[in-house]
Structures are given as structure tokens and as C-alpha cells.
Amino acid sequence: MIITKTPFRMSFFGGGTDSESFFKENSGAVLSTTFDKYCYVTVRHLPRFFDYKTHLTYSKMEYTNTYDEIEHPLIRNAMKMLDMHELRLTYDSDLPARSGLGTSSSFAVGMLNAFYALKGKYADKKKLADDAIYLERVLCCEVGGWQDQIAASYGGFNRINFSADGYEILPIIISPERKKQLNKNLLMFFTGFVRFSSEVQKANAFADRDKISILSEMRDLVDEAEDVLTDKTKALDEFGRLLDHTWKLKRRTGKAVSMESIDILYEKGINAGALGGKLLGAGGGGFLIFYVQPEKQKAVKEAMKDLLYIPFEFETGGTTVVHYTPESYIPAEDL
């Protein structure tokens, strides 16, 4: 039996520039972190006492005998990709799916990590990230970027650069005290709305030069935000103001990014004292995050009292195998 634990990510700046259709020609960059909310994937070989060969448990249950019978596209294609057979797979999560935190990519990374471990193979962080990108973007034909898979694999607070040559991960070097203060100044709330990121991104697919210009400006904000974090002479509060700036740019990139109810919630937070914030992920719902000075946090929490407040801490581990019990497996046709 194998159990993997994979964190969710929180993207602050540059989201959208990690899409291959953009960064292959324009280059991209994102600034993001993973935090202490996780998905857990448990896999083992299914004992041969049943009239089905695969048992899957996620938001629904599936009992199947062939790959093509599997409804979940990520599981179906991952099993084909790694030649997995006769499995029981269970998915569990600290937070809801389709909420702007890269949950599907965290699942993809955690599942691949578990599959490799079950086969007795070691897959490093880069292989897991690359395989998850291939699984989601090529095999499953899902629209989206590359940052979620990379963040889930590597973990930590990073700048990730994208170009025609691929990507590079650059950890943000920030003092423990400054990082702790940033964590304290960020408040996260669940809007209650969930959506498929790929559908939002399809609705926001860019073709005009204006959108490319906006995304380029969003990419450039990564430089400014990184400077704020790493330069102790700069006020940390500027991070919050930059979040407000990037959210206003993000709203201009597509009609599905926000909605009136989200805009009203955001304005409530700003009017209560938040210096800035944004909707996490592709847009359309999920989690709102605000940068709020300590003395204003009570007022912002009161303004958001109808939403669920989610405390969190930054994490650095990325995907890990938290339980490993090797299994001997002989394919049925070899018996």
C-alpha cells in the first residue's frame, strides 16, 4: 500500500503567463507558494476476489474492468500511461476541488507519485512535474498552464520562469521573520463557488494583442513582488498593493475571471482595510485572499463573516510518500 501527500498551491503573480500558448513566444513567470492543505492518494493492488479489476473512490465510486470503462480522465490516462492494473485507489482532500488552488494538478502529481512507488520505482520532482503536465495537457487535453504541477511537485515559495526552452524553479530567498509576517498578513476565505479551471480558461482564451500586453504586464509584476520580498529595505505592505494591481489586470483578461458577486466581496474586503488581494486560480470562484495589516484584520474578517475563513501556513515539502508498504504483484496472465 502506498499513500502520498501533496500540497495545494497559492499563486500570487504571473498566473496566465505559464500557459504554453503564451510563454513559447513571450516568456512567462509566476510567483507562488504551496501551503499546509493537502490531497492524499492511497493505492494498492486489488485482491482478486471481486468481479471487477479496478475500484476507485473520489467524489464518486467506480468499479471497472478495463481502462476505457474508467470515467475519471486523469485516472484513466495515468493508468494507461504507466501500465497500471488491478488497483484500488482512494482520493481524499483537505479542501474542495475546482476551487482555484491547483487541486486537479496536485491530485495528478500525487497519483503519479503513488503509481511509481507501487511499481517500486523512484520518480524525482522534475519527472513528476513533467509527467503531470503531459498527463493533463496532452493526454487529457485540458486547457491550462504548467505552474500547478510544478508547485505541487517541488513545494515551497518559488519564482518559476517559463520560456521556449521549458521552465526553471528559483526559490525565493526571504528571511524567516519576513516570511512569517507575510503569512500572518494573508487572509484566505472560501467564496463557496467552484468551477472547472479548464472551462474558465477556454472562455478566457486570448487572441488579441491587448490581452498579450496585459499578461506581459502581469509577468513583469513578478519582478516587483520578488524585490519586495527579498529586499528588507522595502515595505512588505507593498506586496498587498501589488496584489490589488495584478487582480485589476487579471479581471481584464476575460469575462469569466470574475462575476458581480466576487467583485462585491472583493470591494468589501478593500473597504474594510485590506491593501489588496485576488481570486486564486483561473477565476470564476474558489478562494479569495487578502493582504491585511494586523490592526485591520478583525474588520476584514467581520466584512467576510458570511464566508468560511481558512487559516494556513506556508509549506516547503512538495509531494511526498508518507506510507510505503511494498507489494509483490504478478500480472494475472503470468500466473
Secondary structure, DSSP 8 states (H G I E B T S, - for coil): -EEEEEEEEEEEE-TTTTSHHHHHHH-EEEEEEEEEEEEEEEEEE--TTSS-SEEEESSSEEEESSGGG---HHHHHHHHHHT--SEEEEEEESS-SSSSS-HHHHHHHHHHHHHHHHTT----HHHHHHHHHIIIIIIS-----SHHHHHHHH-SEEEEEEETTEEEEEE----HHHHHHHHHHEEEEE-S----HHHHHHHT---SHHHHHHHHHHHHHHHHHHHHHH-TTS-THHHHHHHHHHHHHHHTT-TTS--HHHHHHHHHHHHTT--EEEE-SSSSSSEEEEE--GGGHHHHHHHTTTSEE----EE---SEEEEE-------GGG-
